[in-house]
Amino acid sequence: MSVRRKVRGFTLIEVLISIAILAAITSLLFGAFSALKRSKDGLTRMQDRQREARLAMARMTRELQSAYLSAHLPINQALMIQKTIFRGERGTPADRVDFTAFANMRLEKDSHVSDQCEIAYYGSPNPDGSGTNDLVRRVDSSIDLEPTKGGKVEVLATDIDLFDLQYLDAQTGQWQEGWDTTQSTGQLDRLPLQVRIILVLNGGARAGSERSRNTIRLVTKVGLNILQPLTFATL
């Protein structure tokens, strides 16, 4: 006579314990993958922001190197139609500089434009209402009597914390916080020997307690190539 063996199943407590263990393991795995994704996203943001900062600095360096002043003035001042300047002003959190340069690029064949233009760099509030400031570039391919106005504006770098400019005076050897070639009390008709640029960008966390962390700071000195106003004698 065979003896029937009893098959013992899981009790309710054992099932609940198994579910709890499985849930804990799943939670740990989810947390690990979530942390890994956040770390990867943060690294990607930092790399993108570093590239944005480097491109902005490279463009400003290239254009500042081509800054110039012109001493070509008509005998009759009423016939003057152009004005070249180099003017740097303090601001918070971004300074501003307006200048004329040989930096215009002809994008259309046979277009009637030269390589001369008006350029400005300054801070502007982001229009999305986030409370952040962007570094923008104004460019006007037509130099006129209002070299600080007109043209089109484009963003060079978003969410900046600082844009600081200083100017090296070749006569004194001192760094100046401002520059003005249009005023006799400033630096009349002469350009700075160098421009020092400090650009600080937020690292990518745009809100909350992390916003002030991981800032990207770039510093460079730009030597200007044409220090004296151009005249017919220097052409």
C-alpha positions as CSV (number, residue, x, y, z in Angstrom):
1,M,0.0,0.0,0.0
2,S,1.5,3.3,-1.1
3,V,1.7,6.3,1.2
4,R,0.5,9.6,-0.4
5,R,3.0,12.3,0.4
6,K,1.6,15.7,1.3
7,V,2.9,18.6,-0.8
8,R,3.4,21.6,1.5
9,G,2.8,25.1,-0.1
10,F,4.0,28.6,0.8
11,T,2.3,30.2,3.7
12,L,0.9,33.7,3.4
13,I,3.7,35.1,5.5
14,E,6.3,33.5,3.3
15,V,4.6,34.9,0.2
16,L,4.5,38.4,1.8
17,I,8.2,38.2,2.8
18,S,9.2,37.1,-0.8
19,I,7.2,40.0,-2.3
20,A,8.8,42.5,0.1
21,I,12.3,41.2,-0.7
22,L,11.6,41.4,-4.5
23,A,10.2,44.9,-4.0
24,A,13.3,46.0,-2.1
25,I,15.7,44.5,-4.8
26,T,13.6,46.2,-7.5
27,S,13.7,49.5,-5.7
28,L,17.5,49.3,-5.2
29,L,18.0,48.5,-8.9
30,F,15.7,51.4,-10.0
31,G,17.6,53.7,-7.7
32,A,21.0,52.6,-9.1
33,F,19.9,53.0,-12.7
34,S,18.2,56.4,-11.9
35,A,21.4,57.7,-10.2
36,L,23.4,56.5,-13.2
37,K,21.1,58.3,-15.6
38,R,21.2,61.5,-13.6
39,S,25.0,61.4,-13.5
40,K,25.1,60.8,-17.3
41,D,22.7,63.6,-17.9
42,G,24.6,66.0,-15.7
43,L,27.9,65.1,-17.4
44,T,26.3,65.7,-20.8
45,R,24.9,69.1,-19.7
46,M,28.3,70.1,-18.4
47,Q,30.0,69.1,-21.6
48,D,27.4,71.0,-23.7
49,R,27.8,74.1,-21.5
50,Q,31.6,74.0,-21.7
51,R,31.4,73.8,-25.5
52,E,28.9,76.7,-25.5
53,A,31.3,78.8,-23.4
54,R,34.3,77.9,-25.5
55,L,32.5,78.8,-28.7
56,A,31.4,82.2,-27.3
57,M,34.9,83.0,-26.1
58,A,36.4,82.0,-29.5
59,R,34.1,84.3,-31.4
60,M,34.6,87.2,-29.1
61,T,38.4,86.8,-29.3
62,R,38.4,86.7,-33.1
63,E,36.2,89.7,-33.4
64,L,37.9,91.8,-30.8
65,Q,41.2,91.2,-32.5
66,S,39.8,92.9,-35.6
67,A,38.5,96.0,-33.8
68,Y,39.6,99.3,-35.4
69,L,39.1,103.1,-35.4
70,S,39.0,105.3,-38.4
71,A,40.4,108.8,-38.7
72,H,39.0,109.3,-42.2
73,L,36.7,112.3,-41.7
74,P,35.3,114.6,-44.3
75,I,36.4,118.3,-44.2
76,N,32.7,119.2,-44.0
77,Q,31.5,117.5,-40.8
78,A,27.9,117.7,-42.0
79,L,28.8,115.2,-44.6
80,M,30.0,112.6,-42.1
81,I,27.9,109.4,-42.4
82,Q,30.0,106.9,-40.3
83,K,31.4,106.8,-36.8
84,T,33.8,104.3,-35.4
85,I,34.1,103.7,-31.7
86,F,35.3,101.4,-28.9
87,R,33.3,101.8,-25.8
88,G,33.2,99.5,-22.7
89,E,30.8,100.0,-19.9
90,R,30.3,98.4,-16.5
91,G,27.1,96.4,-15.8
92,T,25.7,93.7,-13.5
93,P,26.0,90.8,-14.0
94,A,27.3,91.6,-17.5
95,D,29.5,94.4,-18.8
96,R,28.9,95.8,-22.3
97,V,31.3,96.6,-25.1
98,D,30.4,98.3,-28.4
99,F,33.0,98.6,-31.2
100,T,33.6,98.6,-34.9
101,A,35.6,95.8,-36.5
102,F,36.7,94.1,-39.7
103,A,34.6,91.1,-38.8
104,N,31.7,91.0,-41.2
105,M,31.3,87.9,-43.3
106,R,29.8,88.1,-46.8
107,L,27.2,85.3,-47.0
108,E,25.8,86.1,-50.5
109,K,27.8,86.3,-53.7
110,D,28.1,89.8,-55.2
111,S,26.3,91.4,-52.2
112,H,27.2,95.0,-51.7
113,V,28.6,94.7,-48.1
114,S,32.1,95.1,-46.8
115,D,34.0,93.4,-44.0
116,Q,33.3,96.3,-41.7
117,C,30.6,96.2,-39.0
118,E,29.3,97.3,-35.7
119,I,29.5,94.7,-32.9
120,A,28.3,94.7,-29.3
121,Y,28.4,92.1,-26.5
122,Y,26.2,92.5,-23.4
123,G,23.8,90.8,-21.0
124,S,20.1,90.5,-21.7
125,P,17.3,88.9,-19.6
126,N,16.1,85.6,-21.0
127,P,12.7,86.2,-22.6
128,D,11.2,82.9,-21.2
129,G,10.8,84.5,-17.8
130,S,13.2,82.2,-16.0
131,G,15.0,85.1,-14.4
132,T,18.3,84.2,-16.0
133,N,20.5,86.3,-18.2
134,D,22.0,85.5,-21.6
135,L,25.2,86.9,-23.2
136,V,24.1,88.3,-26.6
137,R,25.8,89.7,-29.6
138,R,24.6,92.6,-31.7
139,V,25.9,93.0,-35.2
140,D,25.1,95.6,-37.8
141,S,26.9,95.3,-41.2
142,S,26.2,99.0,-42.0
143,I,28.3,101.4,-39.9
144,D,26.4,104.7,-39.3
145,L,26.4,107.6,-36.9
146,E,24.8,105.5,-34.2
147,P,27.3,102.7,-33.7
148,T,25.6,101.4,-30.5
149,K,22.2,100.8,-32.1
150,G,20.6,98.8,-34.9
151,G,21.4,95.5,-36.5
152,K,20.3,92.1,-35.3
153,V,20.8,90.4,-31.9
154,E,21.7,86.8,-31.4
155,V,22.5,84.7,-28.3
156,L,26.1,83.8,-27.7
157,A,25.7,82.0,-24.3
158,T,22.7,81.3,-22.1
159,D,22.3,81.5,-18.4
160,I,25.4,83.4,-17.5
161,D,26.4,84.4,-14.0
162,L,29.2,86.9,-14.9
163,F,30.5,88.6,-18.0
164,D,33.4,90.9,-16.9
165,L,35.6,93.0,-19.2
166,Q,38.8,94.9,-18.4
167,Y,41.0,96.9,-20.7
168,L,44.7,97.3,-20.6
169,D,45.9,100.9,-21.1
170,A,49.1,100.9,-23.1
171,Q,50.1,104.4,-21.8
172,T,49.7,103.6,-18.1
173,G,50.1,99.8,-18.0
174,Q,47.0,99.6,-15.8
175,W,43.8,97.6,-16.3
176,Q,40.7,99.9,-16.7
177,E,37.1,98.9,-16.0
178,G,35.8,101.0,-18.8
179,W,36.9,102.4,-22.1
180,D,35.6,105.2,-24.3
181,T,37.3,106.4,-27.5
182,T,34.7,109.2,-28.1
183,Q,35.4,111.3,-25.0
184,S,38.4,113.5,-24.2
185,T,38.1,112.4,-20.6
186,G,38.3,108.8,-21.6
187,Q,40.7,107.2,-24.1
188,L,40.2,109.5,-27.1
189,D,41.0,107.9,-30.5
190,R,43.0,104.9,-29.1
191,L,42.3,101.3,-28.5
192,P,43.3,99.2,-25.5
193,L,46.3,97.0,-25.8
194,Q,44.4,94.0,-24.5
195,V,40.9,93.1,-23.3
196,R,40.6,90.6,-20.5
197,I,37.4,88.6,-20.6
198,I,35.9,86.6,-17.7
199,L,32.9,84.5,-18.6
200,V,31.0,82.4,-16.0
201,L,28.2,80.1,-17.0
202,N,25.9,78.2,-14.8
203,G,26.7,74.5,-15.2
204,G,23.2,73.5,-16.4
205,A,21.1,73.1,-13.2
206,R,18.9,76.2,-13.8
207,A,16.6,76.0,-10.8
208,G,16.5,75.0,-7.1
209,S,19.4,74.5,-4.7
210,E,21.7,73.1,-7.3
211,R,21.7,76.2,-9.5
212,S,24.8,77.8,-8.0
213,R,26.9,74.6,-8.3
214,N,29.2,73.5,-11.0
215,T,29.8,76.9,-12.6
216,I,32.0,77.1,-15.7
217,R,34.6,79.9,-15.6
218,L,36.7,80.9,-18.6
219,V,39.3,83.7,-18.6
220,T,41.3,85.0,-21.5
221,K,43.2,88.0,-22.7
222,V,42.8,89.3,-26.2
223,G,45.4,91.4,-27.9
224,L,44.1,94.0,-30.3
225,N,45.9,94.2,-33.6
226,I,45.1,97.8,-34.7
227,L,45.8,100.2,-31.8
228,Q,45.9,103.5,-33.7
229,P,43.1,105.0,-35.8
230,L,43.4,104.2,-39.5
231,T,44.4,107.1,-41.8
232,F,45.2,107.3,-45.5
233,A,48.9,107.4,-44.5
234,T,48.6,104.0,-42.8
235,L,46.9,102.2,-45.7
